[in-house]
Amino acid sequence: MATQRYPTDLTDDEWRLLAPLVPPAAPGGRPRSVDPREVVNAVRYLLRSGCAWRLLPREFPPWPTVYAYFRRWQADGTWERIAGALRRDLRVALGRRPEPSAAILDSQTAKTTEKGAPAATTRARRRPVASATSSSTPRAS
């Protein structure tokens, strides 16, 4: 049984749910030097506290290690799988079907362009103004 240092640390029951969803160490690679549970605890601490990566308390693995796992799991879809599994488990516990049957989209959160807001807006035009370096007299042809 692991002790909880912070309120964001996983309980043993929570870890039993998440452990099968965390990817195993790569075969033939170096053995893991950190406990994946500690990495998840560190990410949960970061998300809840809002602190910077470099300000992780020393009880967690070094921040570059936690960040590397976070990015790797983000890229391979681990976080999406965890969120999906937890959502399905919660829906079943509430007596609902595992997958939602409808979705609501809000126009404030739906993307409207591929380029994004700054590129999608029209720039203001400047009016040409006479300056000390420009001449207003017509040139002789």
C-alpha positions as CSV (number, residue, x, y, z in Angstrom):
1,M,0.0,0.0,0.0
2,A,1.4,3.4,-1.0
3,T,1.2,6.3,1.3
4,Q,-0.5,9.5,0.0
5,R,1.8,12.5,0.3
6,Y,-0.6,14.9,-1.6
7,P,-4.3,14.9,-2.0
8,T,-3.8,14.4,-5.8
9,D,-1.9,11.1,-5.3
10,L,-3.7,8.0,-6.5
11,T,-5.2,5.6,-4.0
12,D,-4.5,1.9,-4.4
13,D,-8.0,1.3,-5.8
14,E,-7.5,4.2,-8.4
15,W,-4.2,2.8,-9.4
16,R,-5.7,-0.7,-9.9
17,L,-8.0,0.9,-12.5
18,L,-5.3,2.8,-14.3
19,A,-2.3,0.4,-14.2
20,P,-3.5,-1.8,-17.1
21,L,-4.0,1.4,-19.3
22,V,-0.4,2.6,-18.8
23,P,1.9,1.3,-21.6
24,P,4.5,-1.3,-20.4
25,A,8.2,-0.6,-20.8
26,A,9.4,-1.0,-24.4
27,P,10.7,-4.6,-25.0
28,G,14.5,-4.6,-25.4
29,G,14.8,-1.1,-24.1
30,R,16.2,0.1,-20.9
31,P,14.3,-0.9,-17.8
32,R,12.2,1.9,-16.3
33,S,14.0,3.9,-13.7
34,V,10.8,5.4,-12.3
35,D,7.5,4.0,-11.2
36,P,4.7,4.9,-13.7
37,R,2.3,5.5,-10.7
38,E,4.7,8.2,-9.5
39,V,4.6,9.8,-13.0
40,V,0.8,9.8,-13.0
41,N,0.8,11.3,-9.5
42,A,3.2,14.0,-10.6
43,V,1.0,14.9,-13.6
44,R,-2.1,15.0,-11.4
45,Y,-0.2,17.3,-9.0
46,L,0.8,19.6,-11.9
47,L,-2.7,19.8,-13.3
48,R,-4.3,20.4,-9.9
49,S,-1.8,22.9,-8.6
50,G,-1.1,24.7,-11.8
51,C,2.6,24.8,-11.0
52,A,5.4,24.9,-13.7
53,W,7.1,21.6,-14.6
54,R,10.4,22.8,-13.0
55,L,8.6,23.5,-9.7
56,L,7.5,19.8,-9.1
57,P,8.3,18.9,-5.5
58,R,11.3,16.7,-5.0
59,E,9.2,13.7,-3.9
60,F,8.3,13.1,-7.5
61,P,10.6,11.9,-10.2
62,P,12.7,14.7,-11.9
63,W,10.6,17.0,-14.0
64,P,12.3,16.2,-17.3
65,T,11.4,12.5,-16.8
66,V,7.8,13.3,-15.9
67,Y,7.5,15.7,-18.9
68,A,9.0,13.0,-21.3
69,Y,6.5,10.4,-20.1
70,F,3.6,13.0,-20.3
71,R,4.5,13.9,-23.9
72,R,5.1,10.2,-25.0
73,W,1.7,9.2,-23.5
74,Q,0.1,12.2,-25.1
75,A,1.5,11.3,-28.5
76,D,0.5,7.6,-28.3
77,G,-3.0,8.3,-27.0
78,T,-2.6,6.9,-23.5
79,W,-4.3,9.9,-21.9
80,E,-7.2,9.6,-24.3
81,R,-7.6,5.8,-23.5
82,I,-7.5,6.6,-19.7
83,A,-10.1,9.3,-20.0
84,G,-12.3,7.0,-22.2
85,A,-12.1,4.1,-19.9
86,L,-12.9,6.2,-16.8
87,R,-15.8,7.8,-18.6
88,R,-17.2,4.4,-19.6
89,D,-16.8,3.0,-16.1
90,L,-18.5,6.0,-14.6
91,R,-21.4,5.8,-17.0
92,V,-21.9,2.1,-16.3
93,A,-21.8,2.8,-12.5
94,L,-24.5,5.4,-13.0
95,G,-26.7,2.9,-14.9
96,R,-26.1,4.4,-18.3
97,R,-24.8,2.9,-21.5
98,P,-21.0,2.9,-21.7
99,E,-21.0,5.2,-24.7
100,P,-23.0,8.4,-25.0
101,S,-25.8,8.5,-27.6
102,A,-25.7,12.2,-28.3
103,A,-23.3,15.2,-28.2
104,I,-23.8,18.9,-27.8
105,L,-21.6,21.3,-29.7
106,D,-21.3,24.9,-28.7
107,S,-20.4,27.4,-31.4
108,Q,-17.9,29.0,-29.0
109,T,-15.9,25.8,-28.8
110,A,-16.3,24.4,-32.3
111,K,-13.5,25.3,-34.8
112,T,-14.6,27.5,-37.6
113,T,-11.5,27.6,-39.8
114,E,-8.3,25.6,-40.3
115,K,-6.1,28.6,-39.9
116,G,-7.5,29.9,-36.7
117,A,-8.7,33.3,-35.5
118,P,-5.8,35.6,-36.3
119,A,-5.3,34.4,-39.9
120,A,-9.1,34.3,-40.5
121,T,-9.7,37.9,-39.7
122,T,-9.3,40.7,-42.2
123,R,-6.4,43.1,-41.6
124,A,-7.1,46.8,-41.3
125,R,-5.8,48.8,-44.2
126,R,-3.6,51.8,-43.8
127,R,-4.3,55.0,-45.7
128,P,-1.4,56.4,-47.5
129,V,-0.4,59.6,-45.9
130,A,2.0,62.2,-47.2
131,S,5.3,62.4,-45.3
132,A,8.3,64.5,-45.3
133,T,10.2,61.9,-47.4
134,S,7.5,61.7,-50.1
135,S,6.8,64.2,-52.7
136,S,3.4,65.3,-53.6
137,T,4.4,67.0,-56.9
138,P,3.9,65.0,-60.0
139,R,7.1,63.9,-61.8
140,A,7.9,65.2,-65.2
141,S,7.7,62.5,-67.9
